[in-house]
Amino acid sequence: MIDHKKVLDTIEQNKEKWLNELKDLLRIPSVSADPKYKGDVQKAAEKVKDLLLQAGVDSAEVCLTKGHPIVYAEKQVDPSAPTVIVYGHYDVQPPDPLDLWESPPFEPVIKKTPIHPEGAIFARGACDDKGQTMMHIKALEMMNALGYLKCNVKFMIEGEEEVGSVHLADWIKENKHRLKGDVILISDTSILSKDTPSIDVGLRGLAYMEVEVTGPNRDLHSGVYGGAVANPINILCKMIASCHDEKNHITIPGFYDDVVELSPEERSELNKAPFDEEAYKKDLGIKALWGEEGYTTLERTGIRPTLDVNGIWGGYTGEGAKTVLPSKAYAKISMRLVPNQNSDKIAKLFKEYFEKIAPPSVQVKVTAHHGGEPVVVSTKSNGYKAAAMAMEKTFGKKPIPTRGGGSIPIVALFKKELGLDSILMGFGLDTDALHSPNEHYGLFNYFKGIETIPFFYAYFYELNRS
């Protein structure tokens, strides 16, 4: 069995080295959404491959797709041993708005914060997901060095997670022969707090849309034409507002038809997770919470679907004034989905609704970008049990099963194509500013992940032998 003290000693001896290696990866601006960063995304893939080889895998390669590449690697220990497939991603969100960063997004720095008095690394991708992916690479390196690895390991680290993993399904179908395994292990989620471990057993799905509203055939003088010609921005705002009623319930016909309602007992269990509403509001700088009437904050972010505007633009937004009545207005809208909603069905319902409510004074174009399905993971599987035992070993308390508000579309994909459950053993915090300026990852969390992951392998090996 694993010597816990030896694990901690090895981490202590390598802290500076492993932190510097993470910084090197974070310096690469691997923004998958912006074509101008294509070369940097490729560079990050090559870097991940080199790190895996350094950690001791038998083989590693950068696999090309029609989009950004996937890094695939294997470490075979024993053909009769169970196989763990590690999934992660090396691509990151765009860093905008740059003026809100306290330090450059691709120049990682260590800063102390009230939540992370020991320090946190600030950079785009620090937590989502380069820092969490690096935990698995460094844990493998440590297990190889100490002789603790008893499971076979396969790594599948992609470069398109932040744009919907659009080419991953095709690659998986073409490589099923290589992806035989027993469980998928993913660290792209959060724990409740540094002293309260948790494991996500549910994720929401996603339907991501873009709408374009067109009025006149050109921008117009707002004085000459204002009041006589429909303003696409005004119309778009009214259309978006109509998607919710006074109880913040989504008004799209059929939207809730397939939603699985939890029993009072299930809702009660969910709300047992520690939650400090005042601290939550203080962290976000808000005076009051907002959401669907009749549900708690934990329920609104875990078991209820949502519809949110992610961006809206049109007309003149430069310096000074320009009295223009714009020709077009645009918005990007995402809907988070819960079991048993289907992303294609919801996208279709949204499109039909938005086109129906448009007045005859404008034309509406609705485009579906990408989506993913919601998922619920069993707490009775060997994978979940191994993760729970590992966290209890290193945190000193049992993790709480939680429902995550985010979406990882590939979890449903893995189940469909490979028949494998995914274990969502993340180590981030909800306060890590994912997708926002000043994203960061606590040093405690980074090294706690490296400490915990070897125990997952040890317990998974033992559970699959019994």
C-alpha positions, -999 to 999 in steps of 0.1 A, spaced: 0 0 0 10 36 -4 32 52 23 14 85 29 44 102 45 66 93 15 41 109 -8 41 141 12 79 141 14 81 136 -24 57 165 -30 77 188 -6 109 179 -24 94 187 -58 71 217 -50 93 244 -67 100 222 -98 63 211 -103 51 247 -98 76 261 -123 66 234 -148 29 245 -144 40 281 -149 57 272 -182 25 256 -195 4 285 -184 26 309 -203 14 294 -236 -18 313 -247 -37 282 -259 -70 300 -266 -90 275 -287 -118 299 -297 -96 324 -315 -79 313 -348 -49 337 -342 -38 314 -313 -38 283 -334 0 280 -333 0 284 -295 -26 257 -291 -3 234 -311 26 245 -289 7 236 -258 -2 202 -271 35 195 -278 43 207 -243 18 183 -227 32 155 -247 67 163 -234 55 165 -198 38 131 -201 70 115 -215 90 130 -187 64 116 -162 72 81 -175 45 71 -200 55 43 -225 43 64 -254 28 98 -262 16 114 -294 -1 146 -306 -30 133 -327 -43 157 -353 -80 164 -358 -100 187 -381 -96 212 -353 -71 213 -325 -50 182 -316 -56 156 -289 -26 144 -268 -28 107 -262 -5 86 -240 -3 52 -224 15 36 -195 10 -2 -194 18 -19 -161 0 -53 -163 -25 -65 -189 -46 -80 -162 -47 -48 -141 -76 -23 -144 -71 7 -167 -78 43 -158 -83 68 -186 -74 103 -176 -92 131 -194 -83 168 -193 -79 198 -216 -50 221 -223 -70 248 -241 -83 279 -223 -109 306 -225 -101 339 -241 -86 363 -215 -109 393 -222 -115 418 -208 -78 424 -204 -82 456 -184 -98 438 -155 -67 415 -149 -45 426 -120 -16 409 -137 -11 397 -173 -32 366 -180 -3 346 -195 24 357 -171 16 335 -141 23 350 -107 18 337 -71 -3 359 -48 -17 355 -14 -55 359 -9 -78 355 21 -89 321 8 -54 311 -2 -30 326 25 -4 300 13 -7 315 -22 -25 309 -54 -12 309 -90 -29 336 -111 -31 330 -149 -57 320 -175 -60 282 -173 -45 280 -138 -75 260 -126 -95 254 -158 -79 231 -167 -41 232 -170 -35 232 -132 -58 202 -127 -45 183 -157 -9 189 -144 -19 173 -111 -24 140 -129 8 142 -148 29 149 -117 10 122 -97 20 97 -124 56 109 -123 56 104 -85 39 70 -87 64 58 -112 93 71 -91 80 54 -59 68 22 -75 32 28 -65 15 25 -99 -5 -8 -102 -31 3 -127 -26 9 -164 -31 45 -174 -42 62 -206 -42 100 -211 -66 118 -234 -59 156 -232 -77 176 -257 -75 212 -271 -112 220 -278 -130 216 -245 -137 254 -243 -153 253 -278 -175 223 -272 -151 194 -279 -164 195 -315 -140 169 -330 -135 147 -299 -165 124 -308 -151 115 -342 -116 109 -328 -130 86 -301 -150 66 -326 -119 62 -347 -98 51 -317 -121 29 -297 -96 1 -300 -71 22 -280 -96 34 -255 -105 2 -237 -105 8 -200 -125 6 -168 -131 42 -157 -126 78 -169 -110 101 -143 -115 138 -147 -104 168 -127 -122 198 -141 -146 205 -113 -145 219 -78 -147 209 -41 -169 227 -16 -140 242 3 -104 235 12 -116 216 44 -147 201 29 -140 177 0 -168 169 -25 -173 149 -57 -196 160 -84 -221 132 -92 -242 153 -116 -235 179 -143 -258 201 -163 -260 199 -201 -257 228 -224 -273 244 -255 -254 274 -268 -271 297 -293 -264 329 -312 -292 352 -324 -291 380 -350 -319 406 -353 -320 427 -384 -341 459 -389 -334 484 -416 -309 477 -444 -284 502 -430 -277 521 -398 -300 551 -396 -300 586 -380 -318 581 -347 -333 616 -349 -346 613 -385 -359 577 -382 -362 571 -344 -398 563 -334 -408 552 -370 -384 523 -376 -378 494 -352 -345 495 -334 -331 459 -334 -314 464 -301 -346 474 -284 -365 445 -300 -338 420 -291 -338 432 -254 -376 427 -253 -374 393 -268 -347 382 -244 -367 396 -214 -397 376 -225 -378 344 -220 -384 346 -182 -416 354 -163 -419 373 -130 -409 342 -111 -378 338 -132 -393 307 -148 -383 301 -184 -413 307 -207 -403 287 -238 -431 262 -245 -420 227 -237 -388 237 -221 -395 219 -188 -413 189 -203 -384 164 -197 -370 179 -165 -365 153 -138 -380 167 -105 -361 156 -74 -381 142 -45 -384 163 -12 -359 138 3 -334 142 -25 -337 180 -23 -331 178 14 -299 158 10 -287 182 -16 -291 212 7 -271 195 35 -239 207 17 -223 236 36 -234 269 21 -228 304 36 -252 327 18 -237 359 33 -201 348 24 -214 339 -11 -228 374 -17 -198 391 -2 -174 372 -25 -195 383 -55 -200 419 -44 -238 416 -46 -266 426 -21 -291 399 -30 -294 366 -48 -316 361 -78 -331 330 -94 -361 308 -100 -387 311 -73 -392 282 -50 -356 268 -51 -325 274 -30 -292 286 -44 -277 250 -44 -308 238 -63 -308 266 -88 -271 259 -97 -273 221 -95 -307 207 -104 -326 234 -123 -321 245 -160 -313 281 -168 -312 306 -197 -286 333 -197 -273 359 -220 -235 355 -224 -230 385 -246 -250 412 -264 -239 438 -289 -249 461 -317 -248 498 -328 -221 522 -318 -199 513 -288 -169 535 -294 -157 566 -276 -181 596 -274 -215 597 -290 -230 586 -323 -267 590 -326 -274 559 -347 -303 535 -350 -285 503 -358 -293 479 -386 -284 448 -365 -282 435 -330 -267 402 -317 -266 381 -286 -251 348 -274 -273 328 -252 -266 296 -232 -291 272 -216 -279 248 -189 -299 216 -189 -307 189 -164 -316 152 -167 -335 142 -190 -334 173 -212 -318 169 -246 -296 197 -261 -308 193 -297 -344 194 -286 -339 225 -264 -320 242 -292 -350 236 -315 -375 248 -290 -355 280 -284 -352 286 -322 -389 281 -328 -398 304 -298 -375 332 -307 -386 332 -343 -423 332 -333 -421 361 -309 -402 384 -333 -424 413 -345 -428 417 -383 -406 449 -382 -374 428 -379 -359 395 -392 -344 370 -368 -317 344 -375 -309 318 -348 -278 296 -349 -270 267 -326 -233 266 -318 -227 236 -296 -243 215 -269 -239 186 -245 -261 164 -224 -266 164 -187 -253 134 -167 -257 117 -133 -229 94 -119 -236 65 -96 -221 67 -61 -221 29 -59 -194 23 -86 -159 12 -78 -147 45 -94 -167 67 -71 -158 46 -41 -121 48 -49 -123 86 -53 -142 89 -20 -118 67 -1 -88 87 -16 -103 120 -5 -111 108 29 -75 96 33 -59 129 24 -86 154 37 -94 134 68 -131 134 61 -156 118 37 -164 139 6 -199 151 0 -216 141 -33 -227 173 -51 -244 184 -83 -222 207 -104 -237 236 -122 -213 235 -151 -212 213 -182 -186 188 -194 -203 175 -226 -178 147 -231 -190 129 -199 -222 118 -217 -201 111 -248 -178 88 -229 -207 68 -216 -223 65 -250 -192 56 -271 -170 38 -246 -196 26 -221 -175 40 -192 -185 61 -162 -166 93 -155 -154 102 -120 -154 139 -114 -126 143 -88 -118 180 -91 -99 201 -67 -107 237 -77 -129 262 -58 -160 280 -72 -141 312 -62 -112 306 -85 -127 330 -112 -130 304 -139 -137 320 -173 -132 354 -156 -103 379 -152 -79 370 -125 -84 332 -127 -63 314 -101 -57 281 -85 -46 276 -48 -12 260 -42 -29 240 -15 -54 226 -40 -28 219 -67 -6 199 -43 -36 183 -25 -46 169 -59 -11 154 -65 -13 139 -30 -48 124 -35 -46 110 -70 -22 81 -62 -46 69 -35 -74 68 -61 -53 43 -82 -44 22 -52 -80 19 -40 -94 14 -75 -69 -15 -80 -79 -31 -47 -117 -27 -53 -114 -43 -87 -95 -73 -73 -122 -81 -47 
